[in-house]
Amino acid sequence: MEYKDYYAALGVERTADAKEIKKAYRRLAHKFHPDISKDPEGEAKFKEIQEAYATLKDPEKREAYDQLGRRPAGERFEPPPDWAQDFGGPGNFGDVDLADLLAAFAARRGGHQTRRPQRGQDVEATAAVTLEQVHDGAEIELRLNLPEYDAQGLLHHVPRTFRVRIPKGAADGQRLRLAGKGGPGIHGGQAGDLYIVMKLVPHPLYRVSGRDLYMDLPLTPSEAVLGGEVEVPTLRGRVEMKIAPGTTSGRQLRLARRGLPAADGEHGDLYAVVRIDVPKSPGERERALYAELAKESHFNPRAHFPRKG
């Protein structure tokens, strides 16, 4: 278990009274509220001060916390035996969160009220998925550490494995709900839900824009000038794409319905963005031909530049 310095989180002395603690909390909660703060770590700080205030505003929880002593934030520790006897009861504290430990203590001190069924907490986890899995639909295996209460009411995190079906056409950031697969209920309460958030893995070829895909299409100078056909990979197999003579770099060539599917069965498009590429190490004959072409050609791509004077 890691120690958390709740007094430092609120910026108050350990001798602060309830009024000072409440005042500090209100000031910091306003400063770091996600709807107000521009600090990239504001949301994490907001949760930290909420957790600190939840402990220090409760006289019994604050007493139990103070009895743990003072140590550096983040230091791993075990409550002393006398503390476990007086406050926490027996149990293994190795993977218990300090806030969960104090919450369990408060629940036991609450008497008969704690026997009422309590719904388990909802859990949210991220699943990395590929474009191929989203395009075709797939089943993935997901390993998570989920909360689970022991016989003493302490919250531990237990490894569990799930088979998750990725629906065809799932979108980046889409949430899948697995009912009753979250945190277990207490005293017979209903289990919480597990929410799986889809996170698209960057693809080596394709860039995603909604349901459309974009990819770079390298062409040789001769292919761009003379035109022809080139083979292009798509998520549904390779296709032949016609290149018009005089195709310029940056031009977007559209392959209809070769993008990502939507839930209604429609598909986005695939756009191949032309990029003219040149050989990095041409052979002697190739260099001679390019030199001959340079002499014969009157093409000047910079003719539109202003002239001197």
Phi, psi and omega in degrees: 000139180262138179282140177237129181269094184290329178293317178295324180299324180267353179070036180236161176284159179292344179268002184299142178273177184300324181294316180295320180295317180295320180296316179296319180297313182300319180295314182287324179297322177291320183293319187254011179300134183304333180280351184241314188291139173261358179293125179300338178258013184299319182296318180294320179293323179298316179295324181295316182287331175296317179296318180296316182292323179300330179275311188285340179280342181264114184305319181290318179292324178295320178298315179297319179296314181298327181290346177285347180087185183240133181208168180297141178299137180089350180289136178280138183205166173240134176302141179297156183304320181293328177293314181300325180287318184280326188239312192264338185078174181291161178152166177263118186264004189304315184249021181269136175281141183302317180297321179294322179298314181291325178294320178294321177300314182296324180294319179293325179289345184283353175073221188296337182297332183286349181278351179291143179301136178234132179292142177290160183282147173286147181235138178240133180224155180257137177240123178281125181232151180266164176297324179297320179293321178291322182292318186258343191082144183198167173243129181239159176257130184235125179254125184226154169261109185253151180291142178207135182272141175269186184296336180269002179085010178273143184269121175245167177246121188246133178291133177221153182241136181233147168260118186245128178272117176273114182290146176300127180090011177300144183257155176300128182089354179294142181254129175256131182259125173251099186297133176074011181256008179271215181294142181290151177286166180249138179055044177085007180290161181292142177290151176284180181256156175251125179250124179256121181261122180287130177232112182290133177278134177305137183260144181292340181249318192254145171248139187259134173221094186067238176263354180271151176241146176235141176217153175278137178242099179287133175236148173283160177305321181291323177296321181291322183283313188269339184078183181146205178232139177230154179270131183238130178281139174229170179292348178248022179110171182278144179227157175271129179244133180276130178253120180286146175302141179077024178291132184258159179295138180096347180292140180256120179256126189262131169249107186294140174060028176251016177267212183271146179281156172255169182298332182274005178096347177288158179236150170280185182249161174250128179247122176264116183266117186291134174225118180282123181246155181232153178293134181282329182225074182293148176287173184298315180294319180297319178296321180296320179293321177295322178295319178294319178297320180298325179287323184279329186280139175253010181288129179231102182290352180249021182298337183277354178294143177298143177276158179294150177074000000 
